C-alpha cells in the first residue's frame, strides 16, 4: 500500500512539473521555460522587472504583471539553427542565478549573476575573440568595488560605490604602463589628475579644472606610478 501511494505521488509530481513547461516560437527565436500560478512571493519594486506568460507570449514590466509568472529554467534559441542565445532561470518572475548570453554565431557575450531580480555578484563581458573586456561586481543591482574595462588597447581600472564612480581611477597600455590616474567623487573628477602621455597634471573640483600644471612634469615623472 505504501509503495502504491509513493508511486502515485511521484506520477502526479511528474505531470504537475511537466504541465508547467511552455514552448513557443516567433519569427526569429524559440523560447522554452516554466511557469507557476503562485504569485504570493512577488513584491513589486521599482527597480525589479517581472516576467510572466500570457496569450502565448512572454511579457515583462517593472510595474506589475497579468499572467503566469516565469519560474525555473529559461532558454532562448535561434528558431532555425537551434543555437542558444540566452539561458538562465527565474524565481517567481524575477531573474535569478547565473545568466549567459551568446551572439548569433555562438560566441559568449556576457555572464551575469542575479538575485531575485537584481544583479548580484560578478559580471563579465566578452569580445568576439572570447577575451574579457569588462569585469566587476554588482551589489543589490548597483556597481560596487573594482571594475576592469579593456578597450582599444587601453585597460581602465575604476572603483564604484552604489553605481557611482568613487575613488581611484587608472589607465594602462597593453604593456602595463600607467597612462593616466586620478580620483572620482560621485562620477565627477576631483583632486589632481596626471596624464603621463600628454605630460599634464591638472586639479579638478566637481569635474571642473581649477588649476593646470599643478607641478612641473619632471616632478610628476619622478613620483611613483602606483
N, C-alpha and C positions, 0 to 999 in steps of 0.2 A: 504493500500500500504506500509506504514511504517513498519507494522508488517511483511509483506512478505519479505521485504529487510532484516530486522533483523534476521528472520528465516533462510534466505538463507546464510547470513554471518556466523551464528552460525553453520550451517551444514557444510559449507566449512571449517571453522576453525577446526571442529572435524576431517574431513577427512585429512586435511593437517597435523594435530597433529598426527593422527593415522598412517599416511604414513611415519612418521619419526621414528617410532618404529621398532626395529630389535630384532631378537632372533635366536640363533644358538647354537649347542652343538658340543663338540669334544668328545674324548674318555671318559673323566672324568667329565667335567663341562658343565653347561648350562649358557649362557650369555644373559642378557636382558638389552637393552639400547636404547637410542635415538640418532639420528644423525642430522646434519644440513649441508646444502650446502654452507652456508655463512662462508667464511674464512677471512673476512675483519678485524675481531677483533684480529687475531693472529699475534703476533710479536715474531719471533723466538729469543730465548735467550739460551745461552749455558747450563744454569742450570735448564731449564724447559722442561720436557718431554711432547711431544704432542701425543695424542691418536687419531687414525682415523680408519675407517672401509673401507675395500676394499677386493674384491674377497672372500666374505663371511667369513671374519676373521678380528679381531681387531689387529691393528699394533701400534707400538709406537717407537718414536725416539726423540733424542734431536736436530737433525739436519735438520728436515723438515718433510713433510707429503705428501702423494699422495692418497687421497681418501676423504671420507666424515667424517668430524670431529664429535667425540662423543660430545653430548651436552644435558645435562639434567640427568635424573635418570639413575643409573647403578647398576646392580645386577649380582653377580656370585654365582652360587649354584652347589651343587653336582648333577650330572646327575641322579643318581639312587634314592637317598633319598630326593632330593629337598632341602636339608639343605643349608641355606645361608652361603657362605664362605667370601664374600666381598660385601660391599654395600656403595654407595656414589653417588656423582654427578659430572658432568663435566661442564665446562664453555668454550665452543668453543675449545674442545680438551685438556683442562687443568683441572686437579683435582681441585675441589673447594668445600668448606664447610666441613662438618663432614663426615669422612670415618671410617667405622668399619670393622674389620676382625675377623673371627672365625676359629677355627681348625675344623677338620673333625668330631669331637664329639659334636660340637656345643658350645664349650667354647670360650668366648670372649678373643681374643689375644691382640688387641690394639684399641684405638680410637685416630685418628689423624685429626687435622684440617688443611685445606688447603686454600690458597687464590691465585687463578689464577696460579696454577702450583707450588706454593711454600708452604712449611709447615709454618703455621702461627697460633700461639696460643698454647693452652695446648695440650700436647700429653701424653697418658697414656698407659702402657703395663701391662699385667696381667699374672699370672701364672695359673697352672691347677686348683688351689683352688680358683680362682677368686679374688686373692689378688693383689693389685698394687705392681709391682716390679720396676717400673720406672715411674717417672712423672716430667715433666718440660715444658718449653715453647720454641717455635721457633719464630724467628723474621726474616722475609724475607728469610726463608729456613735455617736459622742458629740457633744453640742452643744459648739461651740467658737467663741470670738470674740464679736462683737457680734450681738445679736438684737434685732429690732424687732417689737413687737406693737401693734396698733391695735384697740381695742375700746371701744364705748360712748363715743366721742369722746375717749378718752384714749390717747396714744401712750406706750408703755413701751420704754425703751432699756436693755438689760441686757447684762452681759458674762458669758461662760461659759468654763469650762475643765474638760474631761473630764466633762461632764454636770453640773457644779456651778455654781451662781451664784457668780461670783467677781469682785470688783471693783466698779466704778462702776455705779449704778442711778439712772435718772432718769425722771420722768413729765412729760408736756407736755399742754396742752389743744390743741384743734383750731387755735388761732391761733399755736401755738408758744411759749406762755408756760410757763415752768417751774413745775410744781406741787409737786414733791417730789424730793428727792435724798438719796442715802446710798450705803453700800457693803455688799457681801456678802462673807462668807468661808465657803466650803463650804456654801452655801444658808442661812446664818444672818446676820441683820443685825449689823453691827459698826460701832463708831465713832459719829459724830454723824449723825443723820438730821434733815433740815429739811423741814417741811411748810409751804409758803407759803400754803396755803388755810386751814388750821387755826391758822396762826401759832404753831407749836410747834417746838422744837428739842430732841431727845432723844438721849441717848447709850446705845448698846447694847453688850452683851458677850455673845456667843453667843446672840443673839436675845432677850436679856432686858434690859429697861430698867434701867439702873444710875444714871441721872441725868436729871432732867427740867429743862426750861428752862435749858439749858446757858448760853445768853446771852439777853439781852433781845431781843424781836422786832425792835427798832429796829436792833440790831447785825446781826441776821440779814438784815434787809431791805437793809442797805447793802452786804452782800457781793455779789460778782459772781456772777451766775447762769450758770455755765458748767460 
